[in-house]
């Protein structure tokens, strides 16, 4: 095992002792999401085959010693997943422009952006937002039966737009970020822009994760996690480099889980954004990540090797030691 450091904080870079289980999907895996209140998580896949975009959603059960497949839905390609807070309904953002809603006994679809690809779905527990590959975002009505509001050309112009990879909701504010390197906030009541930062992100904004009323995290392809105070959105409060494009950010009480594409998966201290653990045993792009409750366990997936793993984010394993740069 190799131990490396940044800012004198130990990082585990080879993590076989942390691994609890592996699962191989039929198609390329891109999203995982813990089911609230249950020892289950969902895995989404998306495969580009010529003009076809096949994919599916698999429900997995997990325990402290591994995982098993429970059920599978043939949905077509899915790029992002979100459970409702009660864990009763799973929302899947599909390459067909639809949101697929899945419960234990039935499933249905909502047409959101016909002819386009849905990229992200997020919620603050009250409002649910979806984004597409043509620069637009959408809000779903509270019953999850239709689109209640459309925000066209947030990133682009009417009829053309950049992919909106990152979306977030907090109260009356919709946050968005896209391939145009722009991080925006929009008032969902009026559709009026609150701010638009066009200079800070040097590459595409991949994900957005509101922390509380005024603090928001962004992940960017330029390999930086940024914390913002939205009352002064010209420059971030704090930044942290993870060595790969930041595709997903998932929060727990004290830590932030990062899917870092080419650099693997990372656990950051929430307060400082310092890296305290890295998991690099996936063989491809680190795309999907989810905390499994408050157990310290994590589910992750990587793209081209179709791999899903469950691992312990805080296990150092027998014989593991940590050392700083000063002692190495």
Secondary structure by P-SEA (a helix, b strand, c coil): cccccccccccccccccccccccccccccccccccccccbbbbbbbbbcccccccbbbbbbbccccccccccccccccccccccccccbbbbbccccbbbbbcccccccccccccbbbccccccccbbbbbcccccccccccccccccccccccccccccccccccccccccbbbbccccccccccccccccccccccccccccccccccccccbbbbbccccbbbbbcccccccccccccccccccbbbbcccbbbbbccccccccccccccccccccccccccccbbbbcccccbbbbbbcccbbbbbbbcccccccbbbbccccc
